[in-house]
Amino acid sequence: MTPSRRGAIFLLFVTSFPAMGCGSSGGPGTQVSITQTFAIEAKQGAELDVLFMIDNSSEMTEMQQKLYDQIPSFLGSLAALPSGLPNLHIGVIDSDMGAPGDAMTSIGCTAMGDQGELQSAPRSNSTLTPPITCTDSTLTSASDVDHTYISDDMGMQNFTAPLSTVLQCISLLGDTGCGFEHQLASIARALGADGAGPPSANTSFLRPEAGLAIVILSNEDDCSATPPTELYSLNGGMQNLSNPLGPISNYRCNQFGHLCVDPASGSNALEMPPLNPPADAVQDASGMPTLTLTDCQDNDTSSGKLTPVSQFVAGIRALKADPDNQIMVAAIIGPPTPYTVAWMPEVGGQNPQPGELWPEVEHSCGAAGGVNPSGQIATDGSFGDPGVRLAQFANAFPNSAIGSVCDADYLAPLSLIASKVAQLAAGMVICLNGPVETNAQGQPACAVTEDLVDSSNVASEKSVPNCNENGNVAPCWTLQPATNCEGGGTGMTVVVSADPAAATANNETILVSCPLCPGAGAGPGC
């Protein structure tokens, strides 16, 4: 384990002893000796708030099940960290923020959706193989812990079933949510990053000092638009190509949310994906016109009708004092490329013209025959559309990983969180204020002691040896360089390997005491 900022106690002891032929720094005949001592409450560990944003629109069942299957491994990797399982808050939200407009009934959306409220109801799905049934998440209210999220903080839990079982129970959100997904707006609303404060049920979820991990699972791109908006309405027009915004469909999110380059046009200019086939469109194998676009990005210009991705990034970053190190984003989405618009016969139109073709973006991953020819092939029923805005959001954070919803499993992006939490657990460390005196064996003369309080509250104390002197058998300690010292700068710090006996202990305290060389090479062992 690495010394963490939390719970650290720092002391300096200064004594004098007779000079031994060395230069004096404490007056005639004396030599100043400095012993630096600090303690680390190691079992306090890191604090981590994990927010899962799970797309609950149509045809998300297969992807939700893959996340469901990965939850035990994800939590197991957190528990296996050298500092142990972090002090956790885990919340789940969906992508449904509604789609206010004059066609809500026909598109299956409400005006408001779920507004980023944490979802904690037990979920079942009888259509899966095998069927999954959960009737009780075992989440309970405690005096200072809301039951809308999972809390496992300093040994206090607001649930009784195994942790992975609880998270699995509330994660299968189904596929009846609004098809105009507001993944980013839902995250911002849930955390109060939109300037309005979080929903009342979410108030205690986010802790200022904790690391924040955001996990996005979605097979379509973000379509967050700030009300009032005309994007989800017919606006007095008809459901066909005569409507200035085109038919009400997900393509509106592409047309008014992305800017792309059309390489075949000979121009490198960023333009909106077109409503009608341009002159350089080509026919696919079925004879339908297609247009492949590249370098797609968020449309944050005046022609865009979605909330700029940069606005969401700024709001999330503002939640933390050190966002580059405190925020992690894992996005499991449709690959942003390839990006091809295809025009297909209209479906569900209102007075369409004969032979009217409506645009749609081909899946960037999915089953063979139903996916872009250059896309990722999936064999498990998964599919995804280019997640341009979602990828841009994730890439705006230094600690991020992007995986495909069509991957066989989601281990890689979820592993990022565990690896970054290990760094978070290290946090700021206490570094020694100078060179350490050495003993007769030429090793640092530090004394390291471990105090344990076991699960029965029985206290014990033992000396921890130097790893170089005991064959590197845990627990043992070493001096290692550090760049994240308390107060800034660089230096050497004491790192203690994990004690297997501490895994089930109620508390573990490491006491470190190191004699420092009093001057430039002066003093015993210097």
N, C-alpha and C positions, 0 to 999 in steps of 0.2 A: 504494500500500500504506500502511497505517497502522501506526505503531510499535506493536509488541507487547511484552507484559511479558517474554516469554521471551527470554533472551539479551541483554537490554539492559544497557549499561554506562553509569553516570552519574557525571560528574565536574563539579566547580566549580573554576574558576581565578580567583583574586583577585589583581589587581596594582594598582599605584599609578602615577599620573601627576600632573604639576603642576596645581594648580587653575587654571581658566580663567575666573575671575570668578564661579564658581559656589559655592554653599555647600559647605563642607568637611565630609567625613564620615570622613576617615582621618587627621586631625591637621592641624596648621598647614601650609598650602601644598601639601597633597596632596588628591587626589580619588580615591576607590576606584572601580576599574572591575572588573566581574564578567563573566566569560565562562562561559556554561553549555554544556557539551559532553556529548553522549551518543551511543552507538552502538547500532544495532539489527541483530541477525542476522536479516535479513528473510526469508531462505530457510527458516528454521526453521518458519515458519508456525504455524497452529493445529493442535491435536490434537483429533481427533474419533473417538469410538467409535460406530459405527452398528449397532444391533441390529434386524434384521428378524424380526418375529413373524408367520409365515405360517401361516394356518389350513390344516391338511392333512386336514380332515374331508371327507365326501362332497360331490361337486358343486362343488368349488372350482377345477376345471381352468381355466375361462374367466377367472376373476379372477387366477389365478396367471400366466396367459399375458399378461394386460394389464400386470401388474407387470414381468414378464420383458421385454416390449417397451419399457418405460419406463426400464429400468436404464441404457442408454447415455446418454440425455438427462440423467438424474439425476446420474450421475458427471461428465458433461461440464459441467454447471452448477457443480459443485464445483471442477473444474479451471479454470474461467473466472473464479474469484474473484480480486480484486485481489492477494490474498496467495498465490495459487496453490492447487494441490490440498492439502488438509490432510494431516497425518500421520495416516493412517487405520488403524483396526481395523474390520473389517466382519464381523459374525457373523449366522448364520441359525438360528432355532429354530422349532419347530412348536408347535401348540396341544395336543398329546396329553400329558396328565399322568395318563392312565388314569381309570378310574371304578370304584374298589373297591366290590364289593358281591356280592350273591348271584345276579346275573343277567348277569354279564360276558359269558358265551358268547353269550347271545341278543342283546345289544346291540353286539357286535363290539368291545369294549374290553378292555384288560388292567388289571391292578391298578395298575401304576406308570407306563405310558407311557414317554416319553422323558426326563422329569424335567428339562426345560430344557437338555439337553445340546446344544451347538452342532452343527449338521448340516453336514457338509462333503463328503459323498459326491457324486460326479458323478451327475446325473439326466438322464433322457431321457423323452420322452412321444411315443409314436407315434400317439396319437389326435388330436393337434393338427394344424392345417392352416396351413402345412406342418408335417410331423413335426419334432420337435426331438430331436437326438441329441447327447449329451455323454458321452464315456467316460473323460475325464481332465480334472480341474479344473486340473491342474498345480500344485496346492498341495503344498508340500514342507516338511518340518521343518527348522528352522534352529537354531542353538545356543541362541537365547533367544526363539524365536518358535514357537508351537504351530501345527500345520497344521490345526487345527479351525476356524480363522477366517482371513480375509484380512488381511494386514499389509503396509502400504506406508508405512513410517515412516522419515523422513529418508533416502530413497533406497534403503533396504534393503527388498526385497520377498521374500515367501515363495511366489512364483508366477512363472511364465514366460509364460503367455498374457496377452493384453490384460486389463486390470482388469475391464472390463465383461463380457468373455467368462467370466471366472472366476466372477463373482457370478451371472451368468445360469446357469452350469452347476450351481451348488449350490442354486438358488432354487426349482426346480420340485419341490416336496416331495410332489406327488401328492395323492390324496384317499382314502386308506385309514386315516386316523387316527381316533381315538375321536370319536364324535359329540357327546359331552358336552365341549365345548371349554373348556379352562382357559387362555385367552389370558393373563390377568393373573397367574395363579399360575406359568405357564411363564416369563414375563418376570422375575418376582421370584426364581424358582428359578435361572434362568440367571445372574443378576447377584448372587446371594447377598443379595438384599434381603429375604428372609424370615427372616433371623437365623441361618440354618444354614450360611452360606458357599456359594460357587458350586460346581458340580460340578468335579471335579479337572481335567477337560479344558478348563474355562472359566477357570481361575484367572488367567491373565495377560491375558485379554481386556480387562477394564475397567481403565483407568488413572485414578488419582485426580484428576490435573490436567486431564484431557481433557474436552471437551464430550461429552455423551451424547445421541444421537438415537435414539429408539425409533419404529420404523415398524410399525404394526399393519395387517395385511390379513386381514379376516375377514368372512364373510357372515352370521354368527350371533352372538348376544350371549355374553358371558363367563358361564361356569357353574362358576367355581372354588369348590369347597367343601373345607374343611379336614378331612382324615380324623381320626377316624372319622366317617362320615356315613351316614345312612340314605337319602340322596337317590337313590342309584343302585341301590337294592335293592327287592325286593318285600316284604321284612320279614315274611315269613310269610303275606302276603296274595296276591291274585290280580292278574293283568294286566287289570284292568277298573276301572270307576268305584267299585267297592266298596272298593278300596284307599284307605286314609286319605290317601295322597299322590297318588292318581290313578294312571293307567297310567304305566309307565316310558316317557317320551318327553321331547322338548326342552321341552314346556310346563311341566314341573316347574321348569325354570330360570327361567321367567317367573313362575309362581305363587309360588315361594319366593325369588325374587331381585329382584322389583320391587314397588313400591308406586305406585298410580296413582289418579287421580280419575275417578269415573264421573259425568260431567256430567248424564246423564239421570236420575240418582237424586235430583237436587236438593241433593246434599251436596258440599262441597268437601273432605271428609275423604280422606286417602290410605288406600287399602285394597289388599289383595292381589288380583291378578286371580283371578276365581272359577273353580272347577272345573266347576260346572254353570251353565246359563244363568239369570241373574236375571230378575226380573219385568219389568225395563225393556229386556231384549234385544229386538232387532228382526230381522225376517226379511230376508235378502238376496234377490237376484234369483232364486236357486235354491231359496228357501224355507227355507234353513238359518238358525238363530238367530245373531246377531252382536251384539257389544257394543264400541262405540268408547270408548276410555279416553284420558285426557290427563294431562299433567304427570307422566309416569312417571319414577321415580328408583330408585336402589338401595335395597333393603330392608335397612337396617342395624339393624332392631329385633329383638326376641326371636323374632318370627314368621318371620324370614328364616333360610334354611339355607345361604346362600352366604357366603364370606368377604367382609366389607365392603370396598367400593371404597376407603374412606378408609384402610384398613390397608395396601393396596397402595401408595397415594399416599405415605403416610408412609414406607414402607420404601424406595421409589425416591428420594424427596427426601433421605433420610438418607445416600445414597451420595455426595452432593456438598456441598462447603463453601458453594457459592452456587447452590442448585438453581434459583432463578428465572431465572438467566442461563446456567447450564451444562446444563440439560436441555431437550430439545425433543421433542415427541410429535406424530407424524402418524398419524392413525387413518383408514384407508380401510375403511369399515364400512357396514352397512345403516343407512340414515337412522333416527334414533330415533323419528321420526314419519312417517306416521300409525301409530297403534297400535290395532289392532282384533282382538278375539278372535272366532273363528268356531268353531262346533261342527259337526263332520263325522261321518259314519258311521265307527265304529271299524274299525281295521285291525290284524289280528294279536292280537285279544283272547283272553282265557282265560275261558270261561264268561260272556260278556257278556249283559246283559239284552236282550231284543228291542228293536230300534230305538235302542240305546245310542249316544249322540253323544259324541265326545271333543273336548276343546278344543285349538285350535292358534292361534297368532298369524299373521295374514296377513302376507305379504311386504310390506315397506314400499317395495320397488322390485323390478322384475322385468318379465317379459314380459306384454304386454297379455292380459287374461283370467285371469291367474294371480297377480295382485297386487292389493293394496288399491285400490279405485277412486280414492282420492285420492293414491296413491303414484306414484313416479317410474317411467316406462316405459323399459325397456331392450330393445334389439333384438339384443344380442350373446350372449344366453344367460346373462347375469349375473342374480343375484337376491340379495336380502338381507332379513333380518328385523331388526326394530328393535334397534339396538345401544345400549340404554339405559345399561348399566354401562360399556361401552367409551367412549361419549361423555362420561360423567361423569368417567371416569379422565383422558381427554385434556384436558378443560376445567379440570381441577384444576391444570394447569401453564400459566403465563402464555404460554410459547412453544409454542403448539399449533395444529394445523389439522385439520379433519375433512372428509374427502371421502367420496363415495358409491362403493360397490363397483360400482354400475351406471353410473357416469360413463364416457364414451367412453374417457378416459384418466385417469391419476392424476397429471398434471403439477402441479396446484395444491397438493395437500398435500405433495408431494415438494419443490416449489419453496420451501416454507417453510424446510426444513432448510438449503438453500443460502443463503437470505437471512439466517438466524440464524447460520450459520457465519461469514458475512462479519462479523457483529458480534462473534462469538467471536474471530475472527482479530485484530480490533482490540484486544480485551482491554483491560487497563489500559494507559494511555499515559503517557509522561513529559511533563509540562507544564512550561513555562518559569516560572521563579521571579519574574518581574517583566516590565515592559515592555521591548521590544527596541529598541535603538538603530536609527535609520534611516540610509540612505545618502543621497548627493546627489540621487537620484531620488525620495526619500521612501519607499523600500521598506525592509522589514526587512533589516538588515545581516548576516543569518546566512550562514554558509558551509556548504554541504552537499556531501558527497563520496560517490560510490558506488564501492565496491570489489567487483569481480566475479571469481569463479573459474569459468571456463567448464567445459564438459563434458570438456575435455582437461586440466583442472587448470592452465590458463594464467591467471595473475592479471593484472588491469588495473585502472586507477583513472581516474575522470573526475569533473569538477566538475558538479554538478547545478544548473541555473539556477532562478531564481524564475519561477514560472508567469506572473506579471504582467509579466515582462520578456522572455519568449521566446515569447509568443503561445500559452501553454498547451500546448506540445508535450512529450509524455512522453519521458523522465522529467523532471519538474520538481517544485518544492515550493511549498507555500503555508503560511501560518499560519492555523490554524482553531481556533475555540473547542472546548473539550473538557469533558465532564462526568464522565469516568471517569479522572481523573488519579491517578497513583501517590500513595498516601497520602491520597486523598480530595480533595474540593473540586472547584473548577472552574479553568480557566485556558486558555492558548493552547498549542497543540502544533504541531509541524511535521509536515505530511502530505505524503508523496512519492507521486506517481502511478507506476503500474506501468511498469517499463522492459521493452519487448518483448524486449530481449536477455537479460533475467534469467529468462525462461521456461524456458530449457534450461540455465541455469547450475547448477553444483554448489553455489555459495554466493554470497550477496549480503549485503553489510554496508553500511549507511548511517551515515555519520558526520556529526553535526550540531553546529555550533558557533555560538552566538548571543551577541553582546555585549549585556548588560542595562543598562538605565539604573540608575545607582547610587542614585538617590533620587527623590523626588517631582518629576519633570520636570527633574532636574539631569543634567548630562553632555552630551557631544557627541551630536547626533542625537536628543535627547530633548525 
